[in-house]
Amino acid sequence: MHDEEKQTVLTPEMCRAARAFLDWTQADLAEKAAVSRGTVRDYEASAHAVHRSTPALLRKALEDGGVRLECRDGGGLALVQE
């Protein structure tokens, strides 16, 4: 992973898409990221601010699960199937 990709934050929309791609429930992602299901639910719903490490934990769990997220021009992330 490049430094630029490490700095790009996983958005709630991309989190939902990556989770759906893996066919994971919110509980699955929560377990793999070592956070509560409520944290995943609130993050995906943009319900309130989450701890600053949460997006990184979620992104790592998704990437460890087989999703590849790439930084694209304009600073966004794209879900890439290998």
C-alpha positions in Angstrom: 0.0 0.0 0.0 1.4 3.4 -0.9 1.6 6.3 1.6 -1.1 8.1 -0.3 -3.5 5.2 0.0 -2.9 5.0 3.8 -4.0 8.6 4.1 -7.2 8.1 2.2 -10.0 7.5 4.6 -12.6 4.7 4.0 -15.9 6.4 3.5 -19.1 4.9 4.9 -20.4 4.2 1.4 -17.2 2.4 0.4 -17.4 0.4 3.7 -20.9 -0.8 2.8 -19.9 -1.6 -0.7 -16.8 -3.6 0.3 -18.7 -5.4 3.0 -21.4 -6.3 0.5 -18.8 -7.5 -2.0 -17.4 -9.9 0.7 -21.0 -10.9 1.6 -20.3 -9.9 5.2 -22.8 -8.7 7.8 -22.0 -5.7 10.0 -21.4 -8.3 12.8 -18.8 -10.1 10.6 -17.0 -6.9 9.9 -17.1 -5.9 13.5 -15.6 -9.1 14.6 -12.8 -9.0 12.1 -12.0 -5.4 12.9 -12.3 -5.9 16.7 -14.9 -3.2 17.1 -18.6 -3.4 18.1 -21.4 -4.0 15.7 -22.8 -0.7 16.8 -19.6 1.0 15.7 -19.9 -0.5 12.2 -23.6 0.4 12.1 -23.0 4.0 13.3 -20.0 4.5 10.9 -21.9 3.2 7.9 -24.9 5.4 8.8 -22.7 8.5 9.5 -24.7 8.6 12.7 -22.0 10.5 14.6 -18.2 10.9 14.7 -16.3 7.7 15.4 -12.9 7.3 17.0 -10.3 8.4 14.5 -8.8 4.9 14.3 -12.1 3.2 13.3 -12.0 3.8 9.5 -8.4 2.4 9.4 -9.5 -0.7 11.5 -12.4 -1.3 9.2 -10.4 -0.8 6.0 -7.7 -3.2 7.2 -10.3 -5.9 8.0 -11.9 -5.5 4.6 -8.5 -5.7 2.8 -7.5 -8.7 4.9 -10.8 -10.3 3.8 -9.8 -9.9 0.2 -11.1 -6.5 -0.9 -8.6 -4.3 -2.7 -9.2 -0.6 -2.3 -7.2 1.7 -4.6 -6.8 5.5 -4.4 -8.1 7.1 -7.6 -7.5 10.6 -9.1 -9.4 13.1 -7.1 -8.6 11.4 -3.8 -11.4 8.8 -3.7 -11.2 5.1 -3.1 -12.3 2.5 -5.7 -13.2 -1.1 -5.0 -11.1 -3.2 -7.3 -11.7 -6.9 -8.0 -8.6 -9.0 -8.5 
